[in-house]
Amino acid sequence: MVTRCDQIIGSQKAPVRARYQVVLGRVDVPVYLPRKAVSVAIAGWPYWSKAGLIVRAQSGVVTITVPPAWRGKAAITWGNGYPPPQSRLRIAPCGPTPDNWNAYAGGLYIRTRAACVPLNVRVGGRSRSVRIGVGGSCSRQR
């Protein structure tokens, strides 16, 4: 699924500082969500953790994937209106200027109330793995 530019919920001049990490200079992902996930009943996923995603404007296509070993344990969604849970999401390149960071609503679906969820982030030909701690930092959940 592609998250289009009309799914942006806001923009800002700089990435988020607390509990987020800039990946590949283009994508600001949460790395620490202190609250445990809440109970939901959406598409077979028992828990949900809200977490925004921030993408630098004009970054090109950003692809975020859940690694194959985690596809039965976690799913992602980012975009206004919360698209259905998925294992792969593409964020379309959006303006208005290279100095803006665009925000998307969304988060993670997981099987347990707390988890250390790995994600792969790809921008152009570069990629990097990150971990998002839901219900605490990843170092506490090992």
C-alpha positions in Angstrom: 0.0 0.0 0.0 1.2 3.6 -0.7 0.5 6.3 1.8 -0.1 9.4 -0.4 0.6 13.0 0.3 -3.0 13.7 1.1 -2.5 11.5 4.2 -0.2 14.0 5.9 -1.7 15.3 9.2 0.8 18.1 9.7 4.3 19.3 9.0 7.1 20.8 11.1 10.5 22.4 10.6 12.5 19.7 12.5 12.2 16.0 13.5 10.9 15.0 16.9 13.6 14.8 19.6 12.2 12.8 22.5 11.8 9.0 22.0 12.4 9.3 18.2 15.4 8.6 16.0 16.2 10.0 12.5 17.0 7.1 10.2 19.0 7.6 7.0 18.6 11.4 7.5 15.0 11.2 6.1 12.7 9.2 8.4 12.0 10.0 12.0 10.7 6.8 13.8 9.7 6.2 17.4 12.1 4.0 19.2 10.5 4.1 22.6 6.8 4.1 23.4 6.5 4.0 27.2 2.8 2.9 27.4 1.8 -0.7 26.7 -0.4 -1.3 23.7 -4.2 -1.0 24.2 -6.7 -3.8 23.4 -8.3 -3.7 20.0 -10.0 -6.1 17.7 -8.9 -5.1 14.3 -8.2 -7.6 11.5 -7.1 -10.3 14.0 -4.7 -8.1 15.9 -5.3 -8.0 19.7 -3.2 -4.9 20.6 -2.5 -1.5 19.1 0.1 1.2 19.9 -0.3 4.7 18.5 2.9 6.2 17.1 3.4 8.9 14.5 5.9 8.8 11.7 7.7 11.8 10.4 9.3 11.9 6.9 11.4 14.7 5.5 9.7 16.3 2.5 11.0 15.4 -0.9 12.8 12.3 0.4 11.8 10.1 -2.5 9.8 6.9 -1.8 10.2 5.6 1.8 9.5 1.9 2.3 8.9 0.4 5.8 8.6 -3.3 6.3 8.1 -5.8 9.1 10.8 -8.5 8.7 9.4 -11.9 7.6 10.1 -13.5 11.0 7.9 -10.9 12.7 5.0 -10.8 10.2 2.8 -12.9 12.5 3.8 -10.8 15.5 3.5 -7.2 14.3 2.0 -5.1 11.6 2.2 -1.4 10.7 -0.1 1.4 9.5 0.6 5.0 8.8 -1.7 7.5 7.0 -4.7 9.6 7.9 -7.7 7.3 8.5 -5.4 4.5 9.6 -5.1 2.1 6.7 -5.5 -1.6 7.5 -2.6 -3.4 9.2 0.2 -4.5 6.8 3.7 -5.8 6.7 4.9 -3.4 4.0 4.1 0.3 3.6 5.4 2.9 1.1 5.3 6.6 1.8 5.0 8.7 -1.4 7.5 11.5 -1.9 5.8 14.8 -0.8 6.6 18.5 -0.7 6.3 21.3 0.0 10.1 22.1 0.6 13.1 20.0 1.5 13.2 21.7 4.9 9.8 20.4 6.1 9.1 17.1 7.9 5.7 15.6 7.2 3.8 13.8 9.9 1.6 10.7 9.5 -0.8 9.2 12.0 -0.6 5.5 12.7 1.3 2.9 14.7 1.8 -0.7 15.3 -0.4 -3.7 15.8 1.1 -6.5 18.0 0.2 -9.8 19.6 1.3 -8.9 23.1 0.9 -5.7 25.2 4.6 -5.0 25.1 7.2 -5.8 22.5 10.4 -4.8 20.8 9.4 -4.6 17.2 12.0 -4.6 14.4 11.3 -2.7 11.2 13.3 -2.2 8.1 13.4 1.4 6.6 14.5 1.9 3.0 15.0 5.3 1.3 16.3 5.0 -2.3 19.1 2.4 -2.4 19.9 2.7 1.4 18.2 0.7 4.2 18.5 0.3 7.9 16.9 -1.8 10.6 15.4 -0.1 13.7 13.6 -1.4 16.8 10.5 0.2 18.4 10.0 -0.6 22.1 6.3 -0.7 22.9 5.6 -0.6 26.6 9.2 0.2 27.4 12.6 0.4 25.8 14.0 -2.5 23.9 16.9 -2.9 26.4 14.3 -3.6 29.1 12.5 -6.3 27.0 15.5 -8.5 26.2 
